[in-house]
Amino acid sequence: MILTEDLPNLVDLMKVASERIKDISISLCTFSRADTTEKVACNLHEGIESTLLILKYRLKANEKRPATEVKD
């Protein structure tokens, strides 16, 4: 499969993954009772790594598509 053909699907998956990161972050703040409206610094790389870990099974090859390789 050509990357340009799969690009819209990849972008959609990235949107879903970033929404999941946002939802997880909000859930963690709610859980920890962080009642602050101030912005807090975070490590974006850790969020991306967590998302990749969650979506790891989708990166594997199957009968419909080859494996997706993520590089630094």
PyMOL CGO cylinders between C-alpha atoms (Angstrom):
from pymol import cmd
from pymol.cgo import CYLINDER

trace = [
    CYLINDER, 0.00, 0.00, 0.00, 1.26, 3.47, -0.85, 0.3, 1, 1, 1, 1, 1, 1,
    CYLINDER, 1.26, 3.47, -0.85, 1.70, 5.86, 2.06, 0.3, 1, 1, 1, 1, 1, 1,
    CYLINDER, 1.70, 5.86, 2.06, -0.29, 8.62, 0.33, 0.3, 1, 1, 1, 1, 1, 1,
    CYLINDER, -0.29, 8.62, 0.33, -3.28, 6.27, 0.13, 0.3, 1, 1, 1, 1, 1, 1,
    CYLINDER, -3.28, 6.27, 0.13, -3.10, 5.46, 3.83, 0.3, 1, 1, 1, 1, 1, 1,
    CYLINDER, -3.10, 5.46, 3.83, -2.26, 9.02, 4.97, 0.3, 1, 1, 1, 1, 1, 1,
    CYLINDER, -2.26, 9.02, 4.97, -5.87, 10.12, 5.69, 0.3, 1, 1, 1, 1, 1, 1,
    CYLINDER, -5.87, 10.12, 5.69, -6.35, 7.03, 7.87, 0.3, 1, 1, 1, 1, 1, 1,
    CYLINDER, -6.35, 7.03, 7.87, -3.08, 7.70, 9.70, 0.3, 1, 1, 1, 1, 1, 1,
    CYLINDER, -3.08, 7.70, 9.70, -4.07, 11.30, 10.36, 0.3, 1, 1, 1, 1, 1, 1,
    CYLINDER, -4.07, 11.30, 10.36, -7.42, 10.16, 11.72, 0.3, 1, 1, 1, 1, 1, 1,
    CYLINDER, -7.42, 10.16, 11.72, -5.68, 7.67, 14.01, 0.3, 1, 1, 1, 1, 1, 1,
    CYLINDER, -5.68, 7.67, 14.01, -3.35, 10.43, 15.22, 0.3, 1, 1, 1, 1, 1, 1,
    CYLINDER, -3.35, 10.43, 15.22, -6.35, 12.64, 16.01, 0.3, 1, 1, 1, 1, 1, 1,
    CYLINDER, -6.35, 12.64, 16.01, -8.00, 9.83, 17.96, 0.3, 1, 1, 1, 1, 1, 1,
    CYLINDER, -8.00, 9.83, 17.96, -4.76, 9.11, 19.82, 0.3, 1, 1, 1, 1, 1, 1,
    CYLINDER, -4.76, 9.11, 19.82, -4.25, 12.77, 20.76, 0.3, 1, 1, 1, 1, 1, 1,
    CYLINDER, -4.25, 12.77, 20.76, -7.85, 12.96, 21.99, 0.3, 1, 1, 1, 1, 1, 1,
    CYLINDER, -7.85, 12.96, 21.99, -7.16, 9.88, 24.10, 0.3, 1, 1, 1, 1, 1, 1,
    CYLINDER, -7.16, 9.88, 24.10, -4.08, 11.58, 25.57, 0.3, 1, 1, 1, 1, 1, 1,
    CYLINDER, -4.08, 11.58, 25.57, -6.19, 14.62, 26.39, 0.3, 1, 1, 1, 1, 1, 1,
    CYLINDER, -6.19, 14.62, 26.39, -8.91, 12.49, 27.97, 0.3, 1, 1, 1, 1, 1, 1,
    CYLINDER, -8.91, 12.49, 27.97, -6.38, 10.51, 30.00, 0.3, 1, 1, 1, 1, 1, 1,
    CYLINDER, -6.38, 10.51, 30.00, -4.77, 13.74, 31.17, 0.3, 1, 1, 1, 1, 1, 1,
    CYLINDER, -4.77, 13.74, 31.17, -8.12, 15.19, 32.22, 0.3, 1, 1, 1, 1, 1, 1,
    CYLINDER, -8.12, 15.19, 32.22, -9.01, 11.95, 33.98, 0.3, 1, 1, 1, 1, 1, 1,
    CYLINDER, -9.01, 11.95, 33.98, -5.71, 11.94, 35.86, 0.3, 1, 1, 1, 1, 1, 1,
    CYLINDER, -5.71, 11.94, 35.86, -6.22, 15.55, 36.94, 0.3, 1, 1, 1, 1, 1, 1,
    CYLINDER, -6.22, 15.55, 36.94, -9.73, 14.76, 38.13, 0.3, 1, 1, 1, 1, 1, 1,
    CYLINDER, -9.73, 14.76, 38.13, -8.52, 11.66, 39.94, 0.3, 1, 1, 1, 1, 1, 1,
    CYLINDER, -8.52, 11.66, 39.94, -5.69, 13.51, 41.68, 0.3, 1, 1, 1, 1, 1, 1,
    CYLINDER, -5.69, 13.51, 41.68, -8.00, 16.40, 42.54, 0.3, 1, 1, 1, 1, 1, 1,
    CYLINDER, -8.00, 16.40, 42.54, -5.71, 18.89, 40.80, 0.3, 1, 1, 1, 1, 1, 1,
    CYLINDER, -5.71, 18.89, 40.80, -8.11, 21.82, 41.04, 0.3, 1, 1, 1, 1, 1, 1,
    CYLINDER, -8.11, 21.82, 41.04, -5.90, 24.34, 39.33, 0.3, 1, 1, 1, 1, 1, 1,
    CYLINDER, -5.90, 24.34, 39.33, -6.62, 26.41, 36.26, 0.3, 1, 1, 1, 1, 1, 1,
    CYLINDER, -6.62, 26.41, 36.26, -2.96, 27.20, 35.71, 0.3, 1, 1, 1, 1, 1, 1,
    CYLINDER, -2.96, 27.20, 35.71, -1.06, 25.53, 32.92, 0.3, 1, 1, 1, 1, 1, 1,
    CYLINDER, -1.06, 25.53, 32.92, 1.35, 22.85, 34.04, 0.3, 1, 1, 1, 1, 1, 1,
    CYLINDER, 1.35, 22.85, 34.04, 4.43, 21.73, 32.14, 0.3, 1, 1, 1, 1, 1, 1,
    CYLINDER, 4.43, 21.73, 32.14, 4.40, 18.15, 30.90, 0.3, 1, 1, 1, 1, 1, 1,
    CYLINDER, 4.40, 18.15, 30.90, 6.65, 15.86, 28.93, 0.3, 1, 1, 1, 1, 1, 1,
    CYLINDER, 6.65, 15.86, 28.93, 5.06, 15.45, 25.51, 0.3, 1, 1, 1, 1, 1, 1,
    CYLINDER, 5.06, 15.45, 25.51, 7.40, 12.57, 24.67, 0.3, 1, 1, 1, 1, 1, 1,
    CYLINDER, 7.40, 12.57, 24.67, 6.06, 10.54, 27.59, 0.3, 1, 1, 1, 1, 1, 1,
    CYLINDER, 6.06, 10.54, 27.59, 2.52, 11.13, 26.35, 0.3, 1, 1, 1, 1, 1, 1,
    CYLINDER, 2.52, 11.13, 26.35, 3.47, 10.00, 22.86, 0.3, 1, 1, 1, 1, 1, 1,
    CYLINDER, 3.47, 10.00, 22.86, 5.25, 6.92, 24.23, 0.3, 1, 1, 1, 1, 1, 1,
    CYLINDER, 5.25, 6.92, 24.23, 2.17, 6.04, 26.31, 0.3, 1, 1, 1, 1, 1, 1,
    CYLINDER, 2.17, 6.04, 26.31, -0.07, 6.44, 23.26, 0.3, 1, 1, 1, 1, 1, 1,
    CYLINDER, -0.07, 6.44, 23.26, 2.20, 4.22, 21.17, 0.3, 1, 1, 1, 1, 1, 1,
    CYLINDER, 2.20, 4.22, 21.17, 2.13, 1.62, 23.91, 0.3, 1, 1, 1, 1, 1, 1,
    CYLINDER, 2.13, 1.62, 23.91, -1.68, 1.73, 23.99, 0.3, 1, 1, 1, 1, 1, 1,
    CYLINDER, -1.68, 1.73, 23.99, -1.91, 1.52, 20.18, 0.3, 1, 1, 1, 1, 1, 1,
    CYLINDER, -1.91, 1.52, 20.18, 0.91, -1.02, 19.78, 0.3, 1, 1, 1, 1, 1, 1,
    CYLINDER, 0.91, -1.02, 19.78, -1.41, -3.74, 18.51, 0.3, 1, 1, 1, 1, 1, 1,
    CYLINDER, -1.41, -3.74, 18.51, -2.60, -1.48, 15.67, 0.3, 1, 1, 1, 1, 1, 1,
    CYLINDER, -2.60, -1.48, 15.67, 0.97, -1.01, 14.45, 0.3, 1, 1, 1, 1, 1, 1,
    CYLINDER, 0.97, -1.01, 14.45, 1.44, -4.74, 13.84, 0.3, 1, 1, 1, 1, 1, 1,
    CYLINDER, 1.44, -4.74, 13.84, 0.99, -6.22, 10.41, 0.3, 1, 1, 1, 1, 1, 1,
    CYLINDER, 0.99, -6.22, 10.41, -2.19, -8.05, 9.56, 0.3, 1, 1, 1, 1, 1, 1,
    CYLINDER, -2.19, -8.05, 9.56, -3.77, -9.52, 6.44, 0.3, 1, 1, 1, 1, 1, 1,
    CYLINDER, -3.77, -9.52, 6.44, -4.91, -6.08, 5.25, 0.3, 1, 1, 1, 1, 1, 1,
    CYLINDER, -4.91, -6.08, 5.25, -1.74, -4.01, 5.80, 0.3, 1, 1, 1, 1, 1, 1,
    CYLINDER, -1.74, -4.01, 5.80, 1.97, -4.25, 6.60, 0.3, 1, 1, 1, 1, 1, 1,
    CYLINDER, 1.97, -4.25, 6.60, 3.42, -3.31, 9.98, 0.3, 1, 1, 1, 1, 1, 1,
    CYLINDER, 3.42, -3.31, 9.98, 3.83, 0.37, 10.79, 0.3, 1, 1, 1, 1, 1, 1,
    CYLINDER, 3.83, 0.37, 10.79, 7.31, 1.30, 11.96, 0.3, 1, 1, 1, 1, 1, 1,
    CYLINDER, 7.31, 1.30, 11.96, 7.73, 4.27, 14.31, 0.3, 1, 1, 1, 1, 1, 1,
    CYLINDER, 7.73, 4.27, 14.31, 11.17, 5.90, 14.36, 0.3, 1, 1, 1, 1, 1, 1,
    CYLINDER, 11.17, 5.90, 14.36, 12.57, 8.61, 16.61, 0.3, 1, 1, 1, 1, 1, 1,
]
cmd.load_cgo(trace, "trace")
